Structure formats: C-alpha cells, structure tokens
Amino acid sequence: MRFATTLAICGTALALAGCAGTSEYYDTNAAVDANPLCASRPDRPGEPVARDCLRESGGSISTERRSEPVDFRKGAGDD
C-alpha cells in the first residue's frame, strides 16, 4: 500500500511538472532504514515513534515562473 501511494504521488508530480513550474519530491524511508536506532518498532499500535524514525513522503509543485535572460551571442571559442 505504501508503494502504491508513493507511485501515485510520483506519477502525479511528473504529469503536472510539464505544465507547472517546478516539482519537488521527498521521502525519508532510506534515512529511516539506515538509522540503527529505528530497527525496533513500537510494541503496540498507537505508541509514539521517535521523530527521526517517522517515515514520510510527499511532494510539492510550485507554479512560480522565473524568467532569466538567455545569451545567444557567440563566445570567443564558438565558430
């Protein structure tokens, strides 16, 4: 279920990235897996989990458009 949600978020972000400004995706699963303190899980459902061991993923899309001038002049080494 977690993989399907992640895949849906990635697909949506990629689909909208072409028509929107920029998109950003974040995922903390790799950091949690690498942390040895997160190896043990709470014994009972509803027990609090350490902040460093929370698995989160998500994304954001920014529609802000930045215009930057493009220099089309030939440089010294261009022929």
N, C-alpha and C positions, 0 to 999 in steps of 0.2 A: 504494500500500500504506500509506503514511504517513497519507493522508487517511482511509482506511477504519478504521485504528486510532484516529485522533482522533475519528472519528464514533462508533465503538463506545464509547469512553470517555465521550464526552458523553452518549450515549443512556443508558448505564448510570447515570451520575451523576444525570441528570434523572429516570429512573424511580425510583431509590431516594430521591431528595430529598423526595418526597411523604410517605414513611413514615419517613424518618430525620430526624435533627436538621438539620444544615446540610451543604452540599457546597461544595467549592472546586475549581476547575479552573485549571491553569496551563499556559502554552505560551510557549516562548521563540523561536518561529520569526520573529515580527515583529521582535524585537530583533536577532536574528542577521542578518536581511535588511537592516536599517537600518545595521548596522555595516560601514563600508567596509573594515576590516581582515579581514573574513570573506569577502571577494569571491573570493579564491583558495582553492582546495581543495587538500588534500594530493595529491601526485602518485601515490602508491602506496597501495593498501589497507592498512590497519593502521597507517598513520602517525598519530602523535598530533595531536589538534586542540586549539587554544587553548581554555581554559575559557570565554571569552566567546563562542566560536563553536560551542559544543555546542548542538544542537537537542534540547530536552527538552519533553515534555508529560506530563501526568498529572493526577490528581485525588485528592481525599480526601473522606471522608464522616465527619462527627462525629455520634455518636448522643447526645452530651451535650445534655440538655434544661435550658433555663434558664426559670425561672418568674419573671415580673415582674408586679407588681400593675397592674391596669388601672383607671383612674379614670373612672367612668361619671357622675360628678356634672356638672351643668350649670355652664358657666362664666358669667362676667358678661355676655358678648355673645350667649349662646345663648337662643333663645326656646322 
